[in-house]
Amino acid sequence: MNEQADQKQYSAFISYASHNRSFAEQIAVALESKGLTVWIAPRNVRPGAEYAEEIIRGIEQSKCLILILSEASNLSANVRRELERAASKGKPIYPVRIEDIQPSPKLEYFVAMHQWLDVWDGLLDKHVERLADAMDSQEEWIGNVVLQRRRRRLVSGGFGAVALALLVAAVAVFGADIRNLFLDEQQRARNELEALNIPFNVDGLSSVLISADGEKLELFTRAGATSGDVKAALRRNGVADQFFESSKGKLGALQWFKALTPILDPNMTIPSEYYEEEGILASAMRAGNVDASIILLEAGASPHVYQNLWFTRAQLPRSVQPFLYIDEFAGSAEEKARLAKAFVAFGASLSIPELDEATYPGIDDYGSYEVEEAIAVRDQIKNQYAIEVPTQVSICEKPTSSVCEGATVRTGFDWCDFAKKLPRSMKANRVEGYSGYYDFHLIELAQLVNVVNDKAYVLGYSLMGYRPGYVWIEISKDMTNWFVYKYVNRSSGMGHCKAEDGYVPDECWRRVDFKHAIDSNSMKMLDYYDYTKQSC
């Protein structure tokens, strides 16, 4: 895309919750039919560009922000961040209320002073006409009063001329010191870092992250540090762990981190001592930093944090069973309760398969440690924190959730539609005279629980095999390649577990790969064993 297209100006940026996408697109089409230009995601996101940075670009290149106000937008962390960004840039905000609701406390600060345009009476054309007229005439609604922004610019322009004359006179008197006032903000911030002997590079940023000094972190932001710089620093050995440990209770550092989340992938992975790669939320939780953990969850981090499970030993890792780790969270009882509530709010799944004898003959001969553990965790959370943890048996019950909705907003790809196309199960076709690979005989899918690096992660169960238990399924964006992970022993002949202090355990998470033809009900494991896909 050329530079001129990059700098295109828009009449309005439309902010909406993914649930209201259809209505937001109707508003966009109606405004554009009147000759106005509209920036709306995912339409205006450039191919290959980072989604969050595109959102910021859209807001900055738009003259105003139109908020589609609904119950869904009240709950949307992305909508709140867009409002914060627009307000910080002095953009006028036009709330368009499509449901008879009041703005949530998190949105009220930005819209309380503005008149709401109510559009649930079916007269969309009439309301869009008024909205377009207000935008075109540079009007801004505050209460029942219409103010002209042009007039305010003329006043400020007159003051600016006087101020400029005073500054020119001051330079003549005070010399070089006052010339620093004419440096742009980025250069001033870099000069301040230099005066503090902090290099403006990833090394300097890493050292400031470790100290969690909010003022110095803000200096890096003002100096022009990019999301790529921050990601590179957090991925350095131990930096994320030390930042989350040092930032506990430090309001400045936490506010800086929260302001960063719109352009930093909340599901980004960092090197881990044991899992090789692990979602950054795991680092915040290990540090007992409940505020940072909830900031990440609100930004779209999945409670089922990514972990590279291959050949690792934990039978129920936090990626599979996040609720199990609340008791291990190094915080107070109140903080643990906050974390448990946040897990429920942001899509944590407690999947409990129905291992009944009628459906799965002989299943009681094996039992299931995972099922018993899940039931115990559910009861414990309810008793300890008075929270009902939602449970799910099959992806057919509820294919979509806040996890796929958040991933859709971040990436511009419809992961909820992806989830709806997933099968209910994959069942092995019997190979005559061969009894192997029954650890993966019948695989039931429960829920899409994470999206990392354009791959979906689905929680499920392997039933009727050597031992029933959870599976963790990695699926490519085009649905053709699947890796199915299961906790099994070495008799399966699928490689050695990862050594721990020189000891190699017998049981760990091993995986098999499947190939899937989208237009077919058949799948192949290891390019040989046939499976049949069963739809919902």
C-alpha positions in Angstrom: 0.0 0.0 0.0 1.4 3.4 -0.9 2.2 6.3 1.5 -0.7 8.3 0.2 -3.2 5.6 1.0 -1.6 5.1 4.4 -2.4 8.8 5.2 -6.0 8.8 4.0 -8.4 10.8 6.3 -11.8 9.4 7.2 -14.9 11.2 8.3 -15.5 8.7 11.1 -14.2 5.6 12.9 -16.9 3.2 14.0 -16.4 1.4 17.3 -18.5 -1.6 18.0 -18.6 -4.9 19.8 -18.3 -8.0 17.6 -21.9 -9.0 18.5 -23.1 -5.8 16.8 -21.0 -6.1 13.6 -24.0 -6.3 11.3 -25.6 -3.1 12.6 -22.2 -1.3 12.5 -21.8 -2.2 8.9 -25.3 -0.9 8.1 -24.4 2.5 9.7 -21.1 2.5 7.6 -22.9 1.9 4.4 -25.6 4.5 5.1 -23.0 7.1 5.9 -20.9 6.3 2.9 -24.1 6.7 0.7 -24.1 10.3 1.8 -20.5 10.9 0.6 -18.8 10.4 4.0 -15.8 8.1 4.4 -15.8 5.5 7.2 -13.1 3.4 8.8 -14.5 0.1 10.1 -12.8 -3.1 11.1 -12.1 -5.6 9.7 -12.8 -4.1 6.3 -10.2 -1.3 6.5 -7.5 -3.4 8.1 -4.7 -3.8 5.6 -3.7 -7.3 4.7 -0.7 -8.6 6.7 -0.8 -5.6 9.1 -1.0 -6.0 12.9 -4.6 -5.7 13.8 -4.3 -3.6 17.0 -1.9 -1.1 15.3 -4.4 -0.8 12.4 -7.1 0.1 14.9 -5.0 2.9 16.3 -4.2 4.1 12.8 -7.9 4.2 12.0 -8.7 6.3 15.0 -5.9 8.7 14.4 -6.9 9.2 10.7 -10.6 9.7 11.5 -12.2 13.1 12.4 -14.5 11.6 15.0 -15.6 8.3 16.6 -19.1 6.8 16.3 -19.8 4.4 19.2 -22.4 1.7 18.7 -23.7 1.6 22.3 -25.2 -1.7 23.4 -25.0 -4.2 26.2 -22.3 -6.0 24.2 -20.2 -2.8 23.9 -20.6 -2.2 27.6 -18.8 -5.5 28.2 -16.2 -5.1 25.5 -12.6 -4.2 26.6 -11.8 -3.4 22.9 -14.5 -0.8 22.7 -13.3 0.8 25.9 -9.8 1.0 24.6 -10.9 2.6 21.4 -12.8 5.2 23.3 -9.8 5.9 25.5 -7.6 6.4 22.4 -10.1 8.7 20.7 -10.6 10.8 23.8 -6.9 11.1 24.3 -6.6 12.5 20.7 -9.4 15.0 21.3 -11.7 13.2 18.8 -15.4 14.0 19.0 -17.5 11.0 20.1 -21.0 10.3 18.8 -22.8 7.6 20.8 -25.4 5.7 18.7 -27.5 3.7 21.2 -29.1 0.6 19.6 -30.5 -0.9 22.9 -32.3 0.7 25.8 -29.4 0.5 28.2 -27.2 2.8 30.2 -23.4 2.9 29.5 -21.3 0.9 31.9 -19.1 2.7 34.4 -16.1 2.0 32.2 -17.8 3.8 29.2 -19.7 6.4 31.1 -16.7 8.7 31.6 -16.4 9.1 27.8 -20.1 9.4 26.8 -21.9 10.8 29.8 -21.6 14.4 28.5 -22.8 13.5 25.0 -26.4 13.3 23.7 -27.2 9.8 22.7 -28.8 9.1 19.3 -31.4 6.3 19.9 -31.9 4.2 16.8 -34.0 1.2 17.9 -37.2 2.6 16.5 -36.5 1.3 13.0 -36.0 4.8 11.4 -32.4 4.3 10.6 -32.3 6.6 7.6 -33.7 9.5 9.6 -31.1 9.0 12.4 -28.2 8.6 9.9 -29.3 11.8 8.2 -28.9 13.7 11.5 -25.6 12.0 12.3 -24.2 12.8 8.8 -25.3 16.5 9.1 -23.7 16.9 12.5 -20.4 15.4 11.3 -20.5 17.4 8.0 -21.2 20.7 9.8 -18.5 20.1 12.4 -21.1 20.0 15.2 -20.6 18.2 18.5 -23.3 17.2 20.9 -22.9 18.0 24.5 -26.1 17.5 26.5 -28.8 19.3 24.5 -26.4 22.0 23.3 -24.8 21.9 19.9 -21.3 23.5 19.8 -19.4 24.5 16.7 -15.9 23.1 16.7 -14.8 25.5 14.0 -15.3 28.5 16.4 -13.2 26.9 19.1 -10.4 26.4 16.6 -10.5 30.1 15.6 -10.3 31.1 19.3 -7.4 28.7 19.9 -5.8 29.9 16.7 -5.8 33.5 17.9 -4.3 32.5 21.2 -1.7 30.5 19.4 -0.5 33.5 17.4 0.0 35.5 20.6 1.7 32.6 22.3 4.1 32.2 19.4 5.1 35.9 19.5 5.8 35.5 23.3 7.9 32.4 22.6 10.0 34.1 19.9 10.7 37.0 22.4 11.7 34.5 25.1 14.1 32.7 22.9 15.9 36.0 22.3 16.3 36.5 26.1 16.9 33.0 27.4 18.9 31.5 24.5 19.5 27.8 23.9 17.7 26.4 27.0 14.3 27.4 25.8 14.9 26.0 22.3 14.3 22.6 23.9 10.7 23.5 24.0 10.6 23.3 20.2 11.9 19.7 20.2 9.1 17.2 19.4 7.9 15.0 22.3 9.7 11.9 21.0 13.1 13.6 20.9 12.6 15.2 24.3 11.9 11.7 25.8 15.0 10.3 24.2 17.1 13.1 25.6 15.7 12.4 29.1 16.6 8.7 28.8 20.1 9.7 27.7 20.4 12.0 30.7 19.5 9.0 32.9 22.1 6.9 31.2 19.4 4.6 29.8 20.0 3.6 26.2 17.0 3.8 23.9 17.2 0.2 22.7 15.9 -3.2 23.8 18.7 -3.5 26.4 17.6 -0.3 28.1 13.9 -1.2 27.9 14.6 -4.6 29.4 16.4 -3.1 32.4 13.5 -0.6 33.0 10.9 -3.5 32.7 12.8 -5.4 35.3 12.6 -2.4 37.7 8.9 -1.7 36.8 9.6 2.0 37.0 6.4 3.5 35.6 7.9 7.0 34.7 10.8 5.5 32.8 8.5 3.1 31.0 6.4 6.0 30.0 9.5 7.7 28.7 10.2 4.8 26.4 6.6 5.1 25.1 7.0 8.8 24.4 10.4 8.1 22.9 8.8 5.9 20.2 9.3 2.4 21.5 7.1 0.0 19.3 5.1 -3.0 20.3 7.8 -5.1 18.6 10.4 -3.5 20.9 8.3 -4.3 24.0 7.7 -7.9 22.8 11.4 -8.4 22.1 12.3 -7.2 25.6 9.6 -9.3 27.3 10.8 -12.4 25.5 14.3 -12.1 26.9 15.1 -14.6 29.5 13.3 -13.8 32.8 12.3 -10.3 31.9 8.6 -10.9 31.9 8.8 -12.8 35.2 10.7 -10.0 36.8 8.5 -7.3 35.5 5.3 -9.0 36.8 7.1 -9.6 40.2 8.3 -6.0 40.4 5.1 -4.3 39.2 2.9 -5.7 41.9 1.2 -2.8 43.6 3.0 -0.2 41.3 0.2 1.8 39.8 2.4 3.6 37.3 3.8 0.4 35.8 0.4 -1.3 35.7 -1.2 1.7 34.0 1.6 1.7 31.4 1.1 -2.0 30.8 -2.6 -1.6 30.5 -2.2 1.3 27.9 0.1 -1.0 26.0 -2.3 -3.9 25.6 -4.2 -2.6 22.6 -1.1 -3.0 20.5 0.5 -6.0 22.3 -0.9 -9.4 21.6 -2.3 -10.6 25.1 -1.7 -14.2 24.0 2.0 -13.6 23.0 4.3 -16.3 24.0 7.6 -16.1 25.9 10.4 -18.6 26.4 9.7 -20.8 29.4 12.2 -22.8 31.5 10.1 -26.0 31.2 7.5 -25.6 28.4 9.9 -23.9 25.9 7.1 -21.5 24.9 4.3 -20.3 27.2 1.6 -17.6 27.1 2.6 -14.4 28.9 -0.4 -14.7 31.2 1.3 -17.7 32.9 4.2 -15.4 33.9 1.8 -12.9 35.5 0.1 -15.7 37.4 3.3 -17.2 38.6 4.3 -13.9 40.0 1.0 -13.6 41.9 0.2 -10.3 40.1 -3.6 -10.4 40.0 -3.8 -6.8 38.5 -1.6 -7.7 35.6 -3.3 -11.0 35.1 -6.7 -9.3 34.8 -5.4 -6.6 32.5 -4.3 -9.4 30.2 -7.6 -11.2 30.5 -9.5 -8.0 29.7 -7.3 -7.4 26.7 -8.2 -10.9 25.3 -5.8 -13.3 26.9 -7.3 -16.8 27.1 -7.4 -18.3 30.7 -6.4 -21.5 28.9 -2.9 -20.0 28.4 -0.8 -21.5 25.6 1.9 -24.0 26.7 4.0 -26.2 24.5 2.9 -29.5 26.0 4.9 -31.9 23.9 6.7 -34.4 26.1 5.9 -32.4 29.3 4.9 -34.1 32.5 2.1 -32.1 34.3 -1.0 -34.2 33.8 -3.4 -31.2 34.2 -1.4 -28.1 33.1 -3.0 -24.7 33.3 -3.7 -24.7 29.6 -6.0 -27.6 30.1 -7.3 -26.9 33.6 -6.8 -23.2 34.5 -9.1 -23.3 37.6 -6.8 -25.9 39.2 -4.1 -23.2 39.5 -6.0 -20.6 41.4 -5.1 -22.2 44.7 -1.4 -22.1 43.7 -1.7 -18.4 42.8 0.6 -16.4 45.2 -2.0 -13.9 46.3 -4.5 -13.2 49.0 -7.9 -14.9 49.2 -9.5 -11.8 47.8 -7.2 -11.8 44.9 -7.8 -15.4 44.2 -11.6 -14.7 44.2 -11.0 -11.9 41.7 -9.0 -14.2 39.4 -11.6 -16.9 39.6 -14.4 -14.5 38.6 -12.2 -13.2 35.8 -11.6 -16.7 34.5 -15.3 -17.3 34.3 -16.0 -13.9 32.6 -13.3 -14.4 30.0 -14.1 -17.9 28.8 -12.4 -20.5 31.0 -13.9 -23.9 30.3 -14.4 -26.7 32.8 -15.1 -29.6 30.5 -16.5 -32.7 32.2 -17.2 -35.6 29.7 -20.2 -37.9 30.3 -18.5 -41.3 30.7 -21.7 -43.3 30.8 -21.7 -47.1 30.4 -24.5 -47.1 27.8 -22.6 -44.8 25.4 -19.2 -46.1 26.1 -19.3 -49.8 27.1 -16.7 -50.8 29.6 -15.7 -47.2 30.4 -16.1 -47.8 34.1 -13.3 -50.4 34.0 -10.9 -47.5 33.4 -12.3 -44.5 35.3 -10.9 -41.1 34.7 -8.6 -39.1 37.0 -9.3 -36.0 35.0 -13.0 -36.1 35.3 -12.9 -36.7 39.1 -10.4 -33.8 39.4 -12.6 -31.5 37.3 -15.7 -32.2 39.5 -13.6 -31.6 42.6 -12.4 -28.2 41.2 -15.9 -27.2 40.2 -17.2 -27.9 43.8 -14.2 -26.2 45.4 -14.6 -23.0 43.4 -18.3 -22.9 44.2 -17.8 -23.4 47.9 -14.7 -21.2 48.3 -15.7 -18.2 46.2 -19.5 -18.6 45.7 -18.9 -18.8 41.9 -20.8 -21.1 39.5 -18.2 -22.4 37.1 -19.9 -23.2 33.7 -19.2 -26.7 32.5 -19.4 -28.1 29.0 -19.5 -31.6 27.5 -19.4 -31.0 23.8 -18.5 -28.2 21.4 -22.0 -28.7 19.9 -23.5 -27.2 23.0 -21.8 -23.8 22.7 -19.3 -23.5 19.8 -18.6 -19.8 20.3 -17.4 -17.9 23.3 -15.6 -14.7 24.3 -12.3 -16.4 23.4 -13.2 -16.7 19.7 -14.9 -13.3 19.7 -11.8 -11.6 21.1 -9.5 -13.5 18.6 -11.8 -12.4 15.7 -11.4 -8.7 16.7 -7.6 -9.0 17.1 -6.9 -10.8 13.9 -9.7 -9.9 11.5 -10.4 -13.7 10.9 -13.7 -15.1 12.0 -12.6 -17.6 14.6 -16.2 -18.1 15.8 -17.3 -19.3 12.4 -14.2 -21.5 12.5 -15.4 -23.0 15.8 -18.9 -23.6 14.4 -17.4 -25.7 11.6 -15.5 -28.0 14.0 -16.7 -31.6 14.2 -18.3 -33.1 17.3 -15.8 -36.0 17.3 -13.3 -38.1 15.3 -13.6 -41.9 15.6 -11.0 -44.5 14.5 -12.1 -47.0 11.9 -11.1 -50.4 13.1 -8.0 -51.9 11.5 -8.4 -55.6 11.1 -5.9 -57.5 13.2 -4.4 -54.4 14.8 -5.1 -53.1 18.3 -2.6 -50.3 18.6 -3.2 -46.5 18.9 -6.3 -47.0 21.1 -5.2 -44.1 23.2 -6.8 -42.0 20.5 -9.7 -44.3 19.5 -12.5 -41.7 19.9 -11.8 -38.0 20.3 -14.6 -35.7 21.4 -14.2 -31.9 21.1 -15.4 -29.7 23.9 -14.5 -26.1 23.2 -12.1 -23.8 21.4 -10.1 -22.2 24.2 -7.3 -20.3 22.6 -5.9 -18.8 19.4 -2.2 -18.3 19.2 -0.1 -17.4 16.0 -3.0 -18.2 13.7 -3.6 -21.6 15.2 -6.7 -22.7 17.2 -6.4 -24.8 20.4 -9.3 -27.0 21.3 -9.9 -28.8 24.5 -11.4 -32.3 24.2 -11.3 -35.9 25.5 -10.1 -39.2 24.2 -12.6 -41.9 25.2 -12.7 -45.7 25.0 -9.0 -45.9 24.7 -6.4 -47.3 27.0 -7.3 -44.6 29.5 -9.9 -41.9 29.1 -8.5 -38.4 29.5 -8.3 -34.9 28.2 -6.8 -34.1 24.8 -5.3 -30.7 23.6 -5.8 -30.2 19.9 -3.9 -27.7 17.7 -5.6 -26.9 14.4 -4.3 -24.9 11.5 -6.3 -21.9 10.3 -7.3 -23.7 7.1 -8.3 -26.8 9.2 -6.1 -29.2 7.2 -3.5 -30.0 9.8 -4.3 -31.2 13.4 -2.0 -32.2 16.2 -3.7 -34.1 19.0 -1.9 -34.2 22.4 -2.7 -36.7 25.1 -1.1 -37.7 28.4 0.0 -41.3 27.8 2.8 -43.6 28.9 5.9 -44.8 27.0 4.4 -48.1 26.0 2.6 -46.1 23.2 6.0 -45.9 21.4 5.7 -42.2 20.7 9.0 -40.8 22.0 10.6 -40.1 25.3 9.4 -37.6 27.8 11.4 -34.5 28.7 14.0 -35.2 31.3 13.6 -33.5 34.7 16.8 -33.3 36.8 18.2 -36.3 34.9 15.0 -38.4 35.4 12.9 -39.3 32.4 9.3 -40.0 33.4 7.2 -42.7 31.7 4.1 -40.6 31.3 3.8 -37.2 29.6 2.0 -35.4 26.8 2.6 -37.0 23.5 1.1 -36.2 20.2 -0.1 -37.6 16.8 -0.8 -35.7 13.6 -3.9 -35.8 11.5 -4.6 -34.7 8.0 -8.1 -33.4 7.2 -9.8 -32.9 3.9 -12.3 -30.1 4.6 -14.8 -31.4 2.0 -14.7 -34.9 3.4 -15.8 -36.7 6.6 -12.6 -38.7 6.7 -9.3 -37.9 8.5 -6.0 -39.8 8.5 -3.7 -40.2 11.6 0.0 -40.5 10.8 -1.0 -40.7 7.1 -2.2 -44.3 7.7 -5.0 -44.8 10.2 -8.5 -43.8 9.0 -10.9 -41.8 11.2 -14.4 -40.6 10.5 -15.4 -37.1 11.4 -18.9 -36.7 13.0 -20.6 -33.3 12.8 -22.7 -31.7 15.4 
